[in-house]
Amino acid sequence: MDSTELDKRHVWHPFTQMRGWNAGTPLVIVEADGAVLRDAEGREYLDGNSSIWTNLHGHRRPEIDAAIRGQLGRVAHTSFLGLTNDVAPQFAFELLRAFTQDDAPEGWRVFYSDDGSTAVEAGLKMIHQARQQRGEGERRKFVSLGAGYHGDTVGAMSVGHSALFHGTYRGLMFGSREVMSPACYRCPFNRAVPERGTDARLSRKCEWECVGEVAKALDDLGDAASAFVMEPRVQGAAGMTMHAHGYLARVAALCRERGVWLMLDEVMTGFGRTGAMFACQHEGVMPDVLALGKGITGGYLPLAATVASAEIFEAFDGEHSEWRTFFHGHSYSGNQLGCAAALASLRLLETVHPMAHVRARGEKLCALAQRFWEHPNVGDVRCEGMICAIEIVEDFATRRCFSAEQRVGFRVSEAARAHGLITRCVGDVLVLMPPYCVSEQQLAQAVDAQWRALAEVVPE
Ligand SMILES: *Cc1c(COP(=O)(O)O)cnc(C)c1O
């Protein structure tokens, strides 16, 4: 039986209604090279969303391939419980150097897990336990940004705000205080319609009201507030919604003033995606906890990390008999293959794809994407680093969206395949975020394919 038949019989795909899936013809990817994916029929596609936001340097990158092969020649995986290895500590050091921008980072710690969700989960538990062990057990409440997405495990869902993804599981969740996201014109404080052709961020006036909402929430909770959790600058699953420069720094200051910790989820934005190594570096913000995943291995292997400040780590210090241990761990913690790939990827971010390169390619993509403004149903074209989002609306003037049943974004993304582009929308937001190795010609190809697909599904 071929793999398509076996897939339809035995596999359950993530975020997928399997009835519709089984009625269709799935695309079977068999190989890839750089920014190009190849299917079982030999057709080629641009990897327009970096394989769901994970890939940085392209597929079959020789340096990462060699690092994994080299590690495979020694050992693939041994336990990180009661043992260490010769790769994971090295990556922890290099990661902290990149994050703290200090050649000898002191005090910070890296906790390893496997996915973005587990990195967030570990961060939440660390914070909760640290509060108790510091004698601040009353600080138990998390505050988080509206429309935020932090993964699908129960803790990560608890600080997320997606009615569709999480609504069903509300009964399992511990809940967190939601504050208004300042993202784009959806913000109810901002009733002004942006001028056509301009990035909606420029015509917004709601940022400072939104900062006020954060202050209000933190003051309401007072000594019950433990940590503020957010995706800095770009909220991915919310629809690549982008915050104005300065919002993050203001929120960080509000937290600092009130003794509330800041946990940043850079699972999507980390490792250069926004044109800085970490999005928080755009605003000189140091969080207390940082969650990383997706691009950490260059998009090769499931590895994730939770970075903790010295202050948080110190709360766990004690004698064995005091039971201040962080009772959390995963079988594949510190996995050598993943850490070897991560080290190679980090090196590529310094040499082949430094931030100046990512920013330049991203600007090129953004310039090409301005063409979408010609379409009357495009409500916004927004960019940050190598992320470009094109939002489709039913009516520009009133900001009315198409009904969800019409699945416009989904149909546009599907139609793009026939033009050689694979990407995945978020609702009615089209997403172009290729690997950093993408050529200018491939960028033009991607924009062209997305444009044609849009014109087919939503005629002008
Ligand atoms: C994808 C994502 C996660 C979850 O990561 P998984 O690896 O899918 O568990 C968490 N936070 C953000 C911001 C993400 O984009």
The ligand as an ORCA input file, in Angstrom:
! r2SCAN-3c Opt
* xyz 0 1
  C       4.314     27.390     17.564
  C       4.282     28.195     18.788
  C       4.227     27.585     20.055
  C       4.088     26.106     20.236
  O       5.185     25.397     19.755
  P       5.040     23.836     19.394
  O       6.430     23.450     18.989
  O       4.065     23.764     18.278
  O       4.579     23.148     20.603
  C       4.282     28.405     21.161
  N       4.379     29.734     21.046
  C       4.433     30.346     19.861
  C       4.574     31.828     19.803
  C       4.367     29.611     18.685
  O       4.386     30.226     17.501
*
